[in-house]
Amino acid sequence: MLKKRYSRRRFMKTGITWTAGLAASRHALSTPLDNRQRAVSRTSLKSLTAIPTTCKQCPAGCGVIAYLNGNRLIQILGNPAHPINHGGICAKGVAGINLANDPERLLYPMKRVGSRGDGAWTRVTWDEVYVLLSQRIRGLIPNRRFNEWLTDTGEDDPLLNRLLDAIGSSVINRHRLKNSNRNAALQSMVQTSQILEDVGHSRLILNFGANPYANHDRFFPMAQQLVDARVNKGARLITFDVRMSETAAQSDEWYPIQAGTDAIVALAIAHIIVEKNLVNSGFIQQKTNTSLGQLRRHLTPYTPEAAERESGVKATVIEKLAVEFGSQTPSVAITGGGISDHENGMQNVRCVSLLNWIMGNLEKKGGIFVPPLTEFHHFDRQPPSETIGATEKNIGNPSQVFDQKHKIDTYFAYMANPAYSEPDNVSVSRNLRDENKVPFLVVMDTHLNETAQLADLVLPAASYLEGWDLEVFPTIDRKIILNLRQPVVSLLSSAQALRMTAFEEGKLLEDIFRPRGEAKEIGNFSLELSRRLGEDIKRLFPYKNTREFVTKAVEAIEECDLEILKREGFWSGRLPASLDLIHPGMERSQGTKQIVSISSPTEENRPFPPMPVYSPLNTHKDLSGNEFILTMYKSNLWAKGTANSKWVREIFHENRLWINREAAAKLNISNGDMVRVVSSAGALHIRVITTGRIHPRSVALAEGLGHDAVGNVAKGKRFKSSDLDTPLIWWTRSGNGVNPYTIIERRKDPCGGGYALKDTVVRIEKT
């Protein structure tokens, strides 16, 4: 009898895939459990301490429970009572334990010695750090050179944001930058970028370029809602994407569309809906700024045949989907980076959004909801003094900074790694290395990443499992979910707590945590730095630490207090009216009334046509036989916090280039061959996967690999450490993949202002 052999790697892959699939459908198939679970150690049989908190491996806001054996974090599981993820958790969330316990983490502040980038460091104290940084900030005050302090933020923090407001720092906000084109499109139509897509109650979901089954701002909860809608309610999911993503693979239909042509397909679907009188004419008349006649005239040239010529999607398919979308209501159209990360990204999103507006899908079950804005820390916000800084100035990206010769005194990167994750990162690294362009470079992160290797000052950041924070998540029923993030790592013993210089009598009655080594929460760092900048700034920060800041914020809600949050990990309800800001498009006096600007006024600095239009990408036309459009994608294991995760890297350590099987055959390229991929920005060498699961004119490459810093796990190298697994790294010979940003060109959408990461044309050469 033959026995089927399983390698350890295959076992792990199977287990994680099965666990992720089970978790995604858990809320549909089982009853939630009490979140105050009890657990015991499998080795000592001692009880484990269970502490609820919030995962931050992605922006979804999943509730998790951390389990401690004594004072050591040993496991992270989903919180069964949490309304966002209902106890489910993805592999990235489980791997948060690797981030907290990583033996290669930055634990002490260091200052450069020798030339920039040589990798020579000396340890310094935090007091020296605060003195140095406060001197540089105060040096900008006499001549009001505040915007010469440039802050690059990979993660938002309310106290850091307040400090940047106070000193008038120029800011690169990574989360805002990632979604610029999508946000600009939504702002132009519904005056906000914050929308909720109610896929859980839709009968038909048209998905243009999103991949919620693998990586999405609402990753896990949206995947759960899709599974529930399809398994329990019979919903159909149709996906347009250049490659068969995880979501496309699970869809009822997948159409490999020509990159950047989604807009004309959406407009052709709208054309048929209007032509066949399936449009919600009452909504168009009452809640938009255009008429059905204007809309009909505008859509006239966008026929299914015209869309087929541009996109490759057959006209008969477009007509069929249009009738389905118009008749099988509620239906909804959703968008993702696959359509927004183009030079026509803003228009792509506007055209797909038009499908929702012509069906009257606003504030309707199974459609699109615009939640009211909430300013949770609004309760004590004070305007900065005129003698301090100017208003925060947002800057698009580092490329824009260097291209426009923005004068920099200090570049402060917090949880951002532009030397790795910027388009044409080789040029960005060269600019950061140049002391004439960047006189002083400061990096605060959990690891010594590629940007930190060039820094003058490196500061150890606490992980998300080591600090305090509050996050607000809106819901479609106009309530909010308030998530608490509380420390679960480095629980101090009574003896350790007594030796703390900041020990307060009575504190032994509760658990006391401190980040590993000398790592600092960004909030506590901001508070301490503010105290060194004079009374005008110091008075804006009347808190001892981040815990007190969180405590005072929660006091604004009568129905909630910190003890409830600490015990449950979240609170759900309505914020007080003083914290519930009415959205500009809402008129409460007439109930919930939202005016949709289908015809949008243009902005002087970002001109675009008033009506949603298809803007063809000329750089994608007339490609030669060995030229392709490169699309990047994020795997279901990608997260900044998993870069040096041993569990993740064992599974995901190689990113081969996807190329269409027939296109590869024409170039005499076979599966597994090495090729050279060349763009105007650079070149790299990589093995290929030949497949039928990608459009013939596109190639695809996963991001998140190819590190030459961060740590040995990220680089795929064995090493000895306190972790007994690190000498067992077995994928050394496979390498650690390649970084696609090396060859991504610096392009942007002139209308949306965001990056066009999926428009680089590359040449493929067999080696």
Residue pairs with C-beta under 8 A, 6 or more apart in sequence:
6 14
9 650
9 651
12 647
12 650
12 651
13 651
16 91
16 651
19 91
20 90
20 91
20 636
23 78
23 87
23 88
23 89
23 90
23 220
24 88
24 213
24 220
24 223
24 224
24 227
25 224
25 227
25 228
25 231
26 86
26 87
26 88
26 224
27 86
27 87
27 88
27 224
27 228
28 224
28 227
28 228
28 231
28 232
32 80
32 81
32 86
32 87
33 80
33 81
33 87
34 80
34 81
35 52
35 63
35 65
35 79
35 80
35 81
35 82
35 568
35 569
36 50
36 567
37 50
37 65
37 77
37 80
38 47
38 50
39 47
39 48
39 50
39 67
39 75
40 46
40 47
40 48
41 47
41 48
41 69
41 74
44 69
46 69
46 70
48 67
48 68
48 69
48 74
48 75
49 67
49 68
49 491
50 65
50 66
50 67
51 65
51 66
51 67
51 68
51 486
51 488
52 63
52 64
52 65
52 66
52 79
52 484
52 486
52 566
52 567
52 568
52 569
52 570
53 63
53 64
53 65
53 66
53 465
53 484
53 485
53 486
53 487
53 488
53 569
54 61
54 62
54 63
54 64
54 464
54 469
54 471
54 483
54 484
54 485
54 569
54 570
55 61
55 62
55 63
55 64
55 76
55 89
55 92
55 93
55 96
55 464
56 155
56 464
56 485
56 641
57 90
57 92
57 93
57 95
57 96
57 464
57 639
57 641
57 642
58 92
58 215
58 216
58 217
58 219
58 639
59 175
59 217
59 218
60 84
60 85
60 216
60 217
60 218
60 219
60 220
60 221
60 222
61 84
61 221
61 471
61 473
61 481
61 483
62 78
62 79
62 82
62 84
62 85
62 88
62 89
62 90
62 93
62 220
62 221
63 78
63 79
63 81
63 82
63 84
63 85
63 483
63 569
63 570
64 76
64 77
64 78
64 79
64 89
64 93
64 96
64 569
65 76
65 77
65 78
65 79
65 569
66 73
66 75
66 76
66 465
66 488
66 489
67 73
67 74
67 75
67 76
67 77
68 74
68 488
68 491
70 491
71 490
71 491
71 492
71 493
72 101
73 97
73 100
73 101
73 465
73 488
73 489
74 97
75 97
76 89
76 93
76 94
76 96
76 97
77 87
77 89
77 94
78 85
78 86
78 87
78 88
78 89
78 93
79 85
79 87
79 569
79 570
80 86
80 87
81 87
81 568
82 569
82 570
83 475
83 481
83 570
83 572
84 220
84 221
84 473
84 481
84 483
84 570
85 220
85 221
85 224
86 224
88 220
88 224
89 220
90 219
90 220
90 636
91 636
91 637
91 647
91 648
91 651
92 636
92 637
92 638
92 639
92 641
92 642
92 648
93 220
94 647
95 637
95 641
95 642
95 645
95 647
95 648
96 463
96 464
96 465
96 641
98 642
98 644
98 645
98 646
98 647
98 648
99 105
99 446
99 463
99 464
99 465
99 641
99 642
99 644
99 645
100 463
100 465
100 466
100 489
100 516
101 489
101 723
102 446
102 447
102 644
102 645
102 711
102 713
102 723
103 721
103 722
103 723
103 726
104 447
104 644
104 710
104 711
104 712
104 713
104 721
105 446
105 447
105 460
105 463
105 516
105 517
105 519
106 445
106 446
106 447
106 448
106 452
106 458
106 459
106 460
106 461
106 519
107 460
107 516
107 517
107 518
107 519
108 123
108 460
108 517
108 518
109 123
109 124
109 125
109 126
109 128
109 129
109 457
109 458
109 459
109 460
109 518
110 121
110 122
110 123
110 124
110 457
110 458
111 121
111 122
111 123
111 124
111 128
111 456
111 457
111 458
112 118
112 120
112 121
112 455
112 456
112 457
113 120
113 121
113 122
114 120
116 433
116 435
116 441
116 454
116 456
117 433
117 453
117 454
119 453
121 458
124 457
126 518
126 520
126 528
129 457
129 459
130 528
130 529
130 532
131 532
132 457
133 410
133 442
133 457
133 529
133 532
134 529
134 532
134 533
136 149
136 409
136 410
136 440
137 149
137 167
137 410
137 529
137 533
138 533
138 534
139 409
140 146
140 148
140 149
140 167
140 409
141 388
144 390
145 407
145 409
146 167
146 168
146 169
146 389
146 390
147 168
147 169
147 170
147 390
147 393
147 406
148 170
148 407
148 408
148 409
148 410
149 167
149 168
149 169
149 170
149 409
149 410
149 412
150 169
150 170
150 171
150 172
150 395
150 401
150 406
150 408
150 410
150 411
150 412
151 164
151 169
151 170
151 171
151 172
151 412
151 413
151 414
152 171
152 172
152 174
152 398
152 411
152 412
152 413
152 414
152 416
152 418
153 160
153 171
153 172
153 173
153 174
153 414
153 415
153 416
154 174
154 413
154 414
154 415
154 416
154 417
154 640
155 174
155 175
155 414
155 415
155 522
156 173
156 175
157 414
157 469
157 522
157 523
157 526
158 377
158 469
158 523
158 549
159 522
159 523
159 526
159 527
159 541
159 543
159 546
159 549
160 414
160 522
160 523
160 525
160 526
162 381
162 526
162 540
162 541
163 169
163 526
163 529
163 530
163 537
163 541
164 171
164 392
165 384
165 389
165 391
165 392
166 384
166 388
166 389
166 530
166 533
166 537
166 540
167 388
167 389
167 533
167 537
168 384
168 388
168 389
168 390
168 391
168 392
168 393
169 389
169 392
169 393
169 412
170 392
170 393
170 394
170 395
170 406
171 392
171 393
171 394
171 395
172 394
172 395
172 396
172 397
172 398
172 401
172 416
173 394
174 416
176 183
176 394
177 396
177 397
177 754
177 755
178 337
178 754
178 755
179 193
179 217
179 340
179 754
180 396
180 749
180 752
180 753
180 754
180 755
181 340
181 341
181 342
181 345
181 346
181 348
181 349
181 749
181 751
181 752
181 753
181 754
182 193
182 335
182 340
182 345
182 346
182 349
182 752
182 754
183 193
183 752
184 193
184 346
184 606
184 751
184 752
184 753
184 754
185 340
185 345
185 346
185 347
185 348
185 349
185 350
185 353
185 752
186 192
186 193
186 195
186 349
186 353
187 193
188 346
188 350
188 597
188 600
188 601
188 608
189 350
189 353
189 357
189 596
189 597
189 598
189 600
190 362
190 370
190 585
190 594
190 596
190 597
191 583
191 584
191 585
191 597
192 370
192 373
192 583
192 584
192 585
194 370
194 371
194 373
194 474
195 368
195 369
195 370
195 371
196 368
196 369
196 370
196 371
196 474
196 475
196 476
197 222
197 332
197 334
197 368
198 225
198 330
198 332
198 365
198 366
198 367
198 368
198 369
198 476
199 205
199 222
199 225
199 226
199 229
199 235
199 332
199 334
200 225
200 226
200 228
200 229
201 229
201 233
201 330
201 365
201 366
202 229
202 235
202 330
202 331
202 332
202 366
202 367
203 233
203 234
203 235
203 236
203 328
203 329
203 330
203 331
203 366
204 235
204 236
204 238
204 324
204 325
204 328
204 331
204 332
205 226
205 229
205 235
205 236
205 237
205 238
205 331
205 332
205 333
205 334
206 238
206 240
206 269
206 321
206 325
206 331
206 332
206 333
206 334
206 352
206 355
207 237
207 238
207 239
207 240
207 241
207 247
207 251
207 333
207 334
207 336
208 240
208 262
208 265
208 266
208 333
208 334
208 335
208 336
208 338
208 339
208 348
208 352
209 240
209 241
209 262
209 335
209 336
209 337
209 338
209 339
209 340
209 348
210 216
210 247
210 334
210 335
210 336
210 337
210 338
211 241
211 245
211 246
211 247
211 248
211 336
211 338
211 633
211 634
212 218
212 219
212 222
212 223
212 226
212 247
212 334
212 336
213 223
213 226
213 245
213 246
213 247
213 250
213 636
214 245
214 246
214 247
214 634
214 635
214 636
215 633
215 634
215 635
215 636
215 638
216 222
216 223
216 336
226 235
226 237
229 235
230 236
230 237
236 252
236 253
236 324
236 328
237 247
237 250
237 251
237 252
238 251
238 252
238 253
238 254
238 255
238 321
239 245
239 247
239 248
239 251
239 253
239 254
239 255
240 254
240 255
240 257
240 262
240 265
240 313
241 247
241 248
241 254
241 255
241 256
241 257
241 338
242 256
242 257
242 258
242 259
242 338
242 629
242 631
242 694
242 695
242 698
242 700
243 256
243 631
243 633
243 658
243 693
243 694
243 695
243 698
243 700
244 254
244 256
244 693
244 694
245 338
245 633
246 636
248 254
249 693
255 313
255 317
256 312
256 693
256 694
256 695
257 265
257 311
257 312
257 313
257 695
258 310
258 311
258 312
258 620
258 695
258 697
259 342
259 617
259 620
259 629
259 631
259 695
259 697
259 698
259 758
259 759
260 339
260 342
260 343
260 344
260 348
260 616
260 617
260 620
260 629
260 758
260 759
261 307
261 310
261 311
261 312
261 614
261 616
262 311
262 338
262 339
262 348
262 351
262 352
263 339
263 344
263 347
263 348
263 350
263 351
263 352
263 612
263 613
263 614
263 615
264 302
264 306
264 307
264 310
264 311
264 351
264 614
265 307
265 311
265 313
265 318
266 333
266 348
266 351
266 352
266 354
266 355
267 299
267 302
267 307
267 351
267 354
267 612
267 613
267 614
268 302
268 303
268 304
268 306
268 307
268 315
268 318
268 322
269 318
269 321
269 322
269 325
269 355
270 295
270 299
270 302
270 322
270 351
270 354
270 355
270 358
271 299
271 300
271 302
271 303
271 304
271 322
272 304
272 318
272 319
272 322
272 323
272 326
273 279
273 322
273 325
273 326
273 355
273 358
273 359
274 292
274 295
274 296
274 299
274 358
275 296
276 322
276 323
276 326
278 322
278 323
278 326
278 327
279 292
279 295
279 326
279 358
279 359
280 358
280 359
280 360
281 292
282 360
283 357
283 358
283 359
283 360
283 362
284 290
284 291
284 292
284 295
284 357
284 358
284 360
285 291
285 292
287 360
287 362
287 593
287 594
287 595
287 596
288 357
288 595
288 596
288 597
288 598
289 595
289 596
289 597
289 598
289 599
290 598
290 599
290 611
294 599
295 358
295 598
298 611
302 614
303 315
304 315
304 316
304 318
304 319
304 322
305 315
307 313
307 315
307 318
308 314
308 315
308 318
310 614
310 616
312 695
324 331
325 331
325 333
325 355
325 359
326 359
329 359
329 366
330 361
330 364
330 365
330 366
330 367
331 359
331 361
331 366
332 356
332 361
332 366
332 367
332 368
333 352
333 353
333 355
333 356
334 352
335 348
335 349
335 352
335 353
337 757
337 758
338 631
338 758
339 345
339 348
339 349
339 352
340 346
340 348
340 349
340 752
340 754
341 754
341 755
341 756
341 757
341 758
341 759
342 348
342 617
342 749
342 756
342 758
342 759
343 615
343 617
343 619
343 747
343 748
343 749
343 750
343 756
343 759
344 614
344 615
344 616
344 617
344 749
344 751
345 749
345 752
345 754
345 756
346 608
346 749
346 751
346 752
346 754
347 608
347 609
347 612
347 613
347 614
347 615
347 751
350 600
350 612
351 612
351 613
351 614
353 612
354 598
354 612
356 362
356 367
356 368
357 596
357 598
359 367
360 367
361 367
361 368
362 368
362 369
362 370
362 594
362 596
363 369
363 370
363 592
363 594
369 476
370 583
370 585
370 586
370 594
371 474
371 475
371 476
371 478
372 474
372 478
372 580
372 581
372 582
372 583
372 586
373 581
373 582
373 583
374 472
374 474
374 480
374 575
374 579
374 580
374 581
375 381
375 579
375 581
376 470
376 472
376 482
376 553
376 556
376 575
376 579
377 553
378 578
378 579
378 581
379 552
379 553
379 556
379 578
379 579
380 542
380 552
382 539
382 540
384 536
384 537
384 540
385 536
387 536
388 536
388 537
395 401
395 406
396 748
396 753
396 754
397 422
397 755
398 418
398 422
398 428
398 431
398 432
399 422
399 423
399 424
399 427
399 428
399 746
400 406
401 408
402 428
402 431
402 437
408 437
408 438
408 439
409 439
409 440
410 439
410 440
410 441
410 442
411 432
411 438
411 440
411 441
411 442
412 442
412 443
412 444
413 441
413 442
413 443
413 444
413 445
413 451
413 455
414 444
414 445
414 461
414 522
415 444
415 445
415 446
415 461
415 522
415 640
416 451
417 445
417 449
417 450
417 451
417 452
417 640
418 425
418 428
418 432
418 451
419 425
419 428
419 429
419 432
419 449
419 450
419 451
419 453
419 454
420 449
420 450
420 451
420 707
420 709
420 739
420 741
421 703
421 741
422 428
422 741
423 681
423 741
423 744
423 745
423 746
423 747
423 755
423 757
424 681
424 682
424 741
424 742
424 744
424 745
424 746
425 450
425 739
425 741
425 742
426 681
426 682
426 742
427 681
427 746
429 450
429 454
431 437
431 438
432 438
432 441
432 451
432 454
433 454
440 456
440 457
441 451
441 454
441 455
441 456
441 457
442 455
442 456
442 457
442 458
442 459
443 449
443 451
443 452
443 455
443 457
443 458
443 459
444 458
444 459
444 460
444 461
444 522
444 525
445 451
445 452
445 458
445 459
445 460
445 461
446 460
446 461
446 462
446 463
446 519
446 641
447 643
447 644
447 709
447 710
447 711
448 458
448 709
448 710
448 711
449 643
449 707
449 709
449 710
450 707
450 708
450 709
450 710
452 458
452 709
453 709
459 520
459 525
460 517
460 518
460 519
460 520
461 519
461 520
461 521
461 522
462 515
462 516
462 519
462 520
462 521
462 522
463 489
463 515
463 519
463 641
464 485
464 641
465 487
465 488
465 489
466 487
466 488
466 489
466 490
466 513
466 515
466 516
466 519
466 521
467 485
467 487
467 515
467 521
467 522
467 523
467 524
467 546
468 484
468 485
468 486
468 487
468 521
468 523
468 545
468 546
468 547
468 549
468 550
469 484
469 485
469 523
469 546
469 550
470 482
470 483
470 484
470 485
470 550
470 553
470 554
471 482
471 483
471 485
472 480
472 481
472 482
472 483
472 575
473 480
473 481
473 482
473 483
474 480
475 481
475 572
478 574
479 572
479 573
479 574
480 572
480 573
480 574
480 575
481 570
481 571
481 572
482 554
482 557
482 560
482 565
482 570
482 571
482 572
482 573
483 569
483 570
484 550
484 562
484 565
484 566
484 569
484 570
484 571
486 565
486 566
487 513
487 515
488 513
489 513
489 515
489 516
490 513
490 514
490 515
490 516
491 511
491 512
491 513
492 500
492 512
492 513
492 514
494 508
497 503
497 507
497 508
497 512
498 508
500 512
500 514
515 521
521 546
523 545
523 546
523 549
524 545
524 546
526 541
527 541
527 543
527 544
527 545
527 546
527 549
530 537
530 538
530 540
530 541
531 538
531 541
543 549
543 552
550 562
551 562
554 560
554 561
554 562
554 565
555 561
556 576
556 578
556 579
557 571
557 573
557 575
557 576
558 576
559 571
559 573
560 571
560 573
564 571
565 571
574 580
582 588
583 594
585 594
585 595
586 592
586 593
586 594
587 593
598 611
598 612
599 610
599 611
600 608
600 610
601 610
602 608
602 609
602 610
606 750
606 751
606 752
606 753
607 751
608 751
617 759
619 759
619 761
620 629
620 697
620 759
620 761
623 629
623 697
623 761
625 666
625 667
626 667
626 763
626 764
626 765
627 761
627 762
627 763
627 764
628 659
628 663
628 697
628 698
628 699
628 761
628 762
628 764
629 697
629 698
629 699
629 758
629 759
629 760
629 761
629 762
630 677
630 679
630 698
630 699
630 700
630 701
630 740
630 743
630 744
630 758
630 760
630 761
630 762
631 698
631 699
631 700
631 701
631 758
632 700
632 701
632 702
632 703
632 740
632 744
632 757
632 758
633 700
633 701
633 702
633 703
634 702
634 703
634 704
635 652
635 702
635 704
637 648
637 651
637 652
637 704
638 652
638 702
638 703
638 704
642 648
642 649
642 704
643 704
643 707
643 710
643 711
643 714
644 710
644 711
644 713
644 714
645 713
646 713
646 723
646 725
646 726
646 729
649 713
649 714
649 716
649 731
649 736
650 730
650 731
652 702
652 704
652 705
653 705
653 716
653 731
653 734
653 735
653 736
653 737
654 687
654 705
654 731
654 734
654 735
654 736
654 737
655 686
655 701
655 702
655 703
655 704
655 705
655 706
655 737
655 738
655 740
656 686
656 687
656 688
656 689
657 675
657 677
657 686
657 687
657 688
657 689
657 699
657 700
657 701
658 688
658 689
658 691
658 693
658 694
658 699
658 700
658 701
659 669
659 688
659 689
659 690
659 691
659 694
659 699
659 764
660 690
660 691
660 692
660 694
660 695
660 696
660 698
661 690
661 691
661 692
662 692
662 696
663 696
663 697
664 670
664 671
664 688
664 690
665 690
667 764
667 766
668 766
669 675
669 688
669 690
669 764
669 766
670 690
671 688
671 689
671 690
672 687
672 688
672 689
673 687
673 688
673 766
674 685
674 686
674 687
674 688
674 766
674 767
675 685
675 686
675 687
675 688
675 764
675 765
675 766
675 767
676 683
676 684
676 685
676 764
676 765
676 766
676 767
677 683
677 684
677 685
677 686
677 699
677 701
677 743
677 762
677 763
677 764
678 743
678 762
678 763
678 764
678 765
679 743
679 744
679 745
679 760
679 761
679 762
679 763
680 745
681 742
681 743
681 744
681 745
681 746
681 760
682 742
682 743
683 743
684 738
684 739
684 740
684 742
684 743
685 738
685 767
686 701
686 738
694 700
699 762
699 764
701 738
701 740
702 737
702 740
703 739
703 740
703 741
705 736
705 737
705 738
705 739
706 736
706 737
706 738
706 739
706 740
706 742
707 714
707 715
707 736
707 739
708 715
709 715
712 718
712 719
712 726
712 729
713 726
713 729
714 736
715 736
716 729
716 731
716 732
716 734
716 735
716 736
717 729
717 732
718 726
718 727
718 728
718 729
718 732
719 726
719 727
719 729
720 726
720 727
743 760
743 762
744 757
744 760
745 759
745 760
747 755
747 756
747 757
747 759
747 760
748 754
748 755
748 756
749 755
749 756
